[in-house]
């Protein structure tokens, strides 16, 4: 997924991101609590005080926090083209809803 966040200094970040991994469900959940009566994995709502929002690769619990998968690009409204260049480099410009997303981002950045 493409993430777009404002930094504390007012600059913006854009980059490939995903949900933060809490850990392997096999390491975090006791085996006797792992499956329901139909032998389906029970995904907890929370583990160790962290909200669980999903599971990746049939094993890893995901939190609601987002993390960048690579090196995001920092930009300002004056250097907005850096964000577009990043999106093109990773092929996001080919996504059918990219132009809509681009307009939404512009509306936020150029307020």
N, CA and C atoms as a LAMMPS dump frame, in Angstrom:
ITEM: TIMESTEP
0
ITEM: NUMBER OF ATOMS
333
ITEM: BOX BOUNDS ff ff ff
-5.0000000000000000e+02 5.0000000000000000e+02
-5.0000000000000000e+02 5.0000000000000000e+02
-5.0000000000000000e+02 5.0000000000000000e+02
ITEM: ATOMS id mol type element x y z
1 1 1 N 0.844 -1.163 0
2 1 2 C 0 0 0
3 1 3 C 0.891 1.228 0
4 2 1 N 0.365 2.297 -0.515
5 2 2 C 1.102 3.551 -0.577
6 2 3 C 0.733 4.383 0.64
7 3 1 N 1.74 4.761 1.42
8 3 2 C 1.504 5.56 2.619
9 3 3 C 1.877 7.007 2.401
10 4 1 N 1.136 7.889 3.06
11 4 2 C 1.328 9.331 2.923
12 4 3 C 1.1 9.935 4.299
13 5 1 N 2.133 10.532 4.884
14 5 2 C 2.059 11.052 6.248
15 5 3 C 2.765 12.389 6.341
16 6 1 N 2.309 13.207 7.296
17 6 2 C 2.998 14.469 7.549
18 6 3 C 3.937 14.288 8.738
19 7 1 N 5.165 14.762 8.596
20 7 2 C 6.154 14.686 9.665
21 7 3 C 5.951 15.861 10.62
22 8 1 N 6.562 15.774 11.787
23 8 2 C 6.441 16.83 12.79
24 8 3 C 6.947 18.18 12.296
25 9 1 N 7.94 18.16 11.404
26 9 2 C 8.501 19.42 10.911
27 9 3 C 7.67 20.042 9.788
28 10 1 N 6.543 19.405 9.444
29 10 2 C 5.67 19.946 8.41
30 10 3 C 5.898 19.359 7.026
31 11 1 N 7.036 18.711 6.827
32 11 2 C 7.284 18.033 5.553
33 11 3 C 6.396 16.797 5.465
34 12 1 N 6.36 16.209 4.282
35 12 2 C 5.521 15.041 4.039
36 12 3 C 6.383 13.844 3.674
37 13 1 N 5.864 12.648 3.914
38 13 2 C 6.51 11.405 3.502
39 13 3 C 5.545 10.619 2.639
40 14 1 N 6.078 10 1.605
41 14 2 C 5.289 9.084 0.787
42 14 3 C 6.161 7.862 0.533
43 15 1 N 5.539 6.682 0.602
44 15 2 C 6.314 5.474 0.375
45 15 3 C 5.464 4.223 0.472
46 16 1 N 6.049 3.117 0.086
47 16 2 C 5.389 1.824 0.194
48 16 3 C 5.343 1.437 1.665
49 17 1 N 4.192 1.03 2.136
50 17 2 C 4.094 0.678 3.548
51 17 3 C 3.113 -0.466 3.756
52 18 1 N 3.106 -0.944 4.954
53 18 2 C 2.195 -2.009 5.345
54 18 3 C 1.983 -1.954 6.839
55 19 1 N 1.177 -2.86 7.331
56 19 2 C 0.927 -2.912 8.766
57 19 3 C 2.141 -3.485 9.487
58 20 1 N 2.437 -2.923 10.65
59 20 2 C 3.535 -3.409 11.471
60 20 3 C 3.251 -4.842 11.925
61 21 1 N 4.253 -5.685 11.87
62 21 2 C 4.112 -7.076 12.303
63 21 3 C 4.351 -7.157 13.805
64 22 1 N 3.406 -7.754 14.511
65 22 2 C 3.531 -7.946 15.953
66 22 3 C 4.419 -9.159 16.223
67 23 1 N 4.203 -10.207 15.451
68 23 2 C 4.991 -11.429 15.603
69 23 3 C 4.236 -12.615 15.057
70 24 1 N 4.858 -13.766 15.126
71 24 2 C 4.238 -15.003 14.651
72 24 3 C 3.173 -15.459 15.633
73 25 1 N 2.002 -15.784 15.13
74 25 2 C 0.94 -16.252 16.011
75 25 3 C 1.348 -17.543 16.709
76 26 1 N 2.215 -18.33 16.079
77 26 2 C 2.68 -19.579 16.685
78 26 3 C 3.591 -19.322 17.883
79 27 1 N 4.235 -18.176 17.91
80 27 2 C 5.075 -17.813 19.051
81 27 3 C 4.302 -17.067 20.125
82 28 1 N 3.236 -16.39 19.734
83 28 2 C 2.514 -15.509 20.662
84 28 3 C 1.278 -16.124 21.305
85 29 1 N 0.714 -17.136 20.684
86 29 2 C -0.537 -17.712 21.183
87 29 3 C -0.293 -19.171 21.568
88 30 1 N -0.667 -19.542 22.796
89 30 2 C -0.518 -20.95 23.19
90 30 3 C -1.304 -21.858 22.242
91 31 1 N -0.748 -22.984 21.932
92 31 2 C -1.348 -23.911 20.948
93 31 3 C -2.796 -24.247 21.291
94 32 1 N -3.095 -24.426 22.57
95 32 2 C -4.46 -24.791 22.96
96 32 3 C -5.462 -23.645 22.786
97 33 1 N -4.966 -22.426 22.505
98 33 2 C -5.84 -21.268 22.273
99 33 3 C -5.819 -20.81 20.812
100 34 1 N -5.041 -21.499 19.988
101 34 2 C -4.803 -21.057 18.618
102 34 3 C -5.955 -21.344 17.661
103 35 1 N -6.68 -22.439 17.898
104 35 2 C -7.725 -22.865 16.956
105 35 3 C -9.1 -22.877 17.614
106 36 1 N -10.134 -22.625 16.804
107 36 2 C -11.508 -22.714 17.299
108 36 3 C -12.01 -24.139 17.145
109 37 1 N -13.299 -24.357 17.443
110 37 2 C -13.887 -25.705 17.395
111 37 3 C -13.916 -26.296 15.983
112 38 1 N -13.754 -25.458 14.961
113 38 2 C -13.723 -25.931 13.568
114 38 3 C -12.296 -26.024 13.021
115 39 1 N -11.314 -25.989 13.918
116 39 2 C -9.896 -26.034 13.553
117 39 3 C -9.461 -24.863 12.674
118 40 1 N -10.137 -23.732 12.817
119 40 2 C -9.749 -22.506 12.132
120 40 3 C -8.937 -21.653 13.112
121 41 1 N -7.927 -20.962 12.605
122 41 2 C -7.118 -20.1 13.465
123 41 3 C -7.988 -18.976 14.012
124 42 1 N -7.895 -18.778 15.313
125 42 2 C -8.6 -17.679 15.975
126 42 3 C -7.65 -16.489 16.042
127 43 1 N -7.993 -15.446 15.355
128 43 2 C -7.169 -14.235 15.4
129 43 3 C -7.679 -13.378 16.553
130 44 1 N -6.819 -13.108 17.532
131 44 2 C -7.27 -12.317 18.685
132 44 3 C -7.497 -10.857 18.299
133 45 1 N -8.357 -10.188 19.056
134 45 2 C -8.579 -8.759 18.816
135 45 3 C -7.385 -7.943 19.287
136 46 1 N -6.685 -8.475 20.297
137 46 2 C -5.555 -7.77 20.898
138 46 3 C -4.577 -8.8 21.441
139 47 1 N -3.31 -8.468 21.414
140 47 2 C -2.299 -9.341 22.016
141 47 3 C -1.214 -8.471 22.638
142 48 1 N -0.912 -8.756 23.872
143 48 2 C 0.102 -7.982 24.617
144 48 3 C -0.192 -6.484 24.577
145 49 1 N -1.474 -6.129 24.646
146 49 2 C -1.872 -4.729 24.65
147 49 3 C -1.881 -4.05 23.299
148 50 1 N -1.652 -4.804 22.215
149 50 2 C -1.613 -4.234 20.864
150 50 3 C -2.807 -4.758 20.073
151 51 1 N -3.561 -3.837 19.444
152 51 2 C -4.711 -4.218 18.635
153 51 3 C -4.251 -4.978 17.395
154 52 1 N -4.901 -6.106 17.127
155 52 2 C -4.592 -6.916 15.949
156 52 3 C -5.612 -6.589 14.863
157 53 1 N -5.12 -6.251 13.655
158 53 2 C -6.028 -5.897 12.562
159 53 3 C -6.014 -6.908 11.424
160 54 1 N -5.083 -7.857 11.473
161 54 2 C -5.041 -8.849 10.403
162 54 3 C -3.916 -9.831 10.587
163 55 1 N -3.788 -10.668 9.584
164 55 2 C -2.742 -11.686 9.584
165 55 3 C -2.106 -11.716 8.196
166 56 1 N -0.79 -11.776 8.166
167 56 2 C -0.049 -11.804 6.898
168 56 3 C 0.613 -13.167 6.726
169 57 1 N 0.603 -13.651 5.503
170 57 2 C 1.27 -14.903 5.166
171 57 3 C 0.819 -16.057 6.057
172 58 1 N -0.451 -16.039 6.466
173 58 2 C -1.041 -17.097 7.292
174 58 3 C -0.295 -17.333 8.599
175 59 1 N 0.478 -16.365 9.057
176 59 2 C 1.245 -16.581 10.287
177 59 3 C 1.471 -15.33 11.122
178 60 1 N 1.677 -14.183 10.503
179 60 2 C 2.136 -13.017 11.232
180 60 3 C 0.992 -12.062 11.56
181 61 1 N 0.841 -11.778 12.855
182 61 2 C -0.197 -10.86 13.3
183 61 3 C 0.218 -9.432 12.973
184 62 1 N -0.731 -8.654 12.436
185 62 2 C -0.472 -7.274 12.042
186 62 3 C -1.161 -6.311 13.001
187 63 1 N -0.467 -5.232 13.356
188 63 2 C -1.05 -4.2 14.203
189 63 3 C -1.68 -3.124 13.329
190 64 1 N -2.316 -2.158 13.977
191 64 2 C -2.919 -1.061 13.227
192 64 3 C -1.889 0.005 12.847
193 65 1 N -0.67 -0.12 13.352
194 65 2 C 0.394 0.825 13.014
195 65 3 C 0.936 0.536 11.615
196 66 1 N 1.318 1.6 10.935
197 66 2 C 1.899 1.46 9.602
198 66 3 C 3.404 1.678 9.671
199 67 1 N 4.128 0.915 8.864
200 67 2 C 5.573 1.085 8.741
201 67 3 C 5.922 1.108 7.263
202 68 1 N 6.971 1.83 6.942
203 68 2 C 7.417 1.874 5.55
204 68 3 C 8.226 0.626 5.236
205 69 1 N 8.012 0.068 4.044
206 69 2 C 8.71 -1.134 3.595
207 69 3 C 10.09 -0.816 3.035
208 70 1 N 10.313 0.402 2.657
209 70 2 C 11.576 0.783 2.039
210 70 3 C 11.9 2.207 2.488
211 71 1 N 12.56 2.944 1.672
212 71 2 C 12.919 4.312 2.017
213 71 3 C 11.899 5.277 1.433
214 72 1 N 11.075 5.87 2.288
215 72 2 C 10.093 6.831 1.779
216 72 3 C 10.785 8.112 1.322
217 73 1 N 10.052 8.882 0.554
218 73 2 C 10.559 10.16 0.049
219 73 3 C 9.945 11.274 0.882
220 74 1 N 10.795 12.186 1.313
221 74 2 C 10.344 13.37 2.037
222 74 3 C 10.182 14.501 1.029
223 75 1 N 9.089 15.251 1.163
224 75 2 C 8.858 16.349 0.224
225 75 3 C 8.046 17.451 0.874
226 76 1 N 8.051 18.597 0.244
227 76 2 C 7.24 19.75 0.644
228 76 3 C 6.353 20.107 -0.545
229 77 1 N 5.528 21.121 -0.388
230 77 2 C 4.71 21.501 -1.549
231 77 3 C 5.584 22.033 -2.675
232 78 1 N 6.731 22.634 -2.318
233 78 2 C 7.641 23.133 -3.346
234 78 3 C 8.338 21.99 -4.099
235 79 1 N 8.47 20.844 -3.453
236 79 2 C 9.148 19.71 -4.096
237 79 3 C 8.178 18.542 -4.316
238 80 1 N 6.911 18.862 -4.533
239 80 2 C 5.87 17.839 -4.709
240 80 3 C 6.209 16.855 -5.832
241 81 1 N 6.933 17.307 -6.825
242 81 2 C 7.276 16.432 -7.953
243 81 3 C 8.091 15.216 -7.495
244 82 1 N 8.817 15.34 -6.364
245 82 2 C 9.564 14.195 -5.826
246 82 3 C 8.61 13.06 -5.457
247 83 1 N 7.436 13.407 -4.948
248 83 2 C 6.443 12.392 -4.58
249 83 3 C 5.914 11.678 -5.823
250 84 1 N 5.65 12.443 -6.862
251 84 2 C 5.155 11.853 -8.112
252 84 3 C 6.23 10.978 -8.741
253 85 1 N 7.48 11.442 -8.715
254 85 2 C 8.591 10.64 -9.246
255 85 3 C 8.688 9.303 -8.506
256 86 1 N 8.541 9.345 -7.18
257 86 2 C 8.585 8.113 -6.383
258 86 3 C 7.477 7.154 -6.829
259 87 1 N 6.273 7.683 -6.955
260 87 2 C 5.126 6.855 -7.356
261 87 3 C 5.351 6.224 -8.731
262 88 1 N 5.899 6.983 -9.631
263 88 2 C 6.177 6.451 -10.973
264 88 3 C 7.273 5.388 -10.925
265 89 1 N 8.283 5.607 -10.099
266 89 2 C 9.383 4.644 -9.976
267 89 3 C 8.863 3.279 -9.502
268 90 1 N 7.875 3.28 -8.621
269 90 2 C 7.332 2.032 -8.08
270 90 3 C 6.065 1.567 -8.79
271 91 1 N 5.691 2.241 -9.855
272 91 2 C 4.564 1.792 -10.663
273 91 3 C 3.189 2.165 -10.136
274 92 1 N 3.138 3.016 -9.12
275 92 2 C 1.833 3.401 -8.57
276 92 3 C 1.006 4.194 -9.572
277 93 1 N 1.647 4.898 -10.477
278 93 2 C 0.926 5.713 -11.464
279 93 3 C 0.073 4.848 -12.394
280 94 1 N 0.328 3.536 -12.427
281 94 2 C -0.464 2.626 -13.26
282 94 3 C -1.733 2.138 -12.562
283 95 1 N -1.836 2.383 -11.277
284 95 2 C -3.029 1.962 -10.534
285 95 3 C -4.228 2.75 -11.048
286 96 1 N -5.367 2.086 -11.252
287 96 2 C -6.523 2.783 -11.835
288 96 3 C -7.024 3.98 -11.026
289 97 1 N -6.741 4.02 -9.734
290 97 2 C -7.221 5.13 -8.909
291 97 3 C -6.109 6.114 -8.544
292 98 1 N -4.968 5.989 -9.206
293 98 2 C -3.835 6.845 -8.852
294 98 3 C -4.14 8.325 -9.037
295 99 1 N -4.73 8.715 -10.142
296 99 2 C -4.986 10.149 -10.395
297 99 3 C -5.921 10.736 -9.343
298 100 1 N -6.896 9.96 -8.896
299 100 2 C -7.78 10.423 -7.818
300 100 3 C -6.98 10.615 -6.535
301 101 1 N -6.121 9.645 -6.21
302 101 2 C -5.293 9.746 -5.014
303 101 3 C -4.339 10.931 -5.106
304 102 1 N -3.77 11.129 -6.278
305 102 2 C -2.865 12.254 -6.485
306 102 3 C -3.578 13.577 -6.21
307 103 1 N -4.797 13.718 -6.699
308 103 2 C -5.56 14.951 -6.469
309 103 3 C -5.866 15.144 -4.982
310 104 1 N -6.205 14.06 -4.293
311 104 2 C -6.476 14.157 -2.852
312 104 3 C -5.227 14.585 -2.095
313 105 1 N -4.087 14.007 -2.462
314 105 2 C -2.832 14.374 -1.81
315 105 3 C -2.506 15.843 -2.078
316 106 1 N -2.673 16.277 -3.327
317 106 2 C -2.431 17.697 -3.659
318 106 3 C -3.318 18.613 -2.819
319 107 1 N -4.584 18.236 -2.673
320 107 2 C -5.508 19.067 -1.904
321 107 3 C -5.088 19.183 -0.451
322 108 1 N -4.46 18.153 0.078
323 108 2 C -3.979 18.195 1.462
324 108 3 C -2.686 19.002 1.551
325 109 1 N -1.742 18.705 0.693
326 109 2 C -0.413 19.35 0.741
327 109 3 C -0.505 20.841 0.438
328 110 1 N -1.355 21.205 -0.512
329 110 2 C -1.419 22.602 -0.953
330 110 3 C -2.512 23.396 -0.26
331 111 1 N -2.954 22.973 0.899
332 111 2 C -3.958 23.735 1.646
333 111 3 C -3.501 25.115 1.983
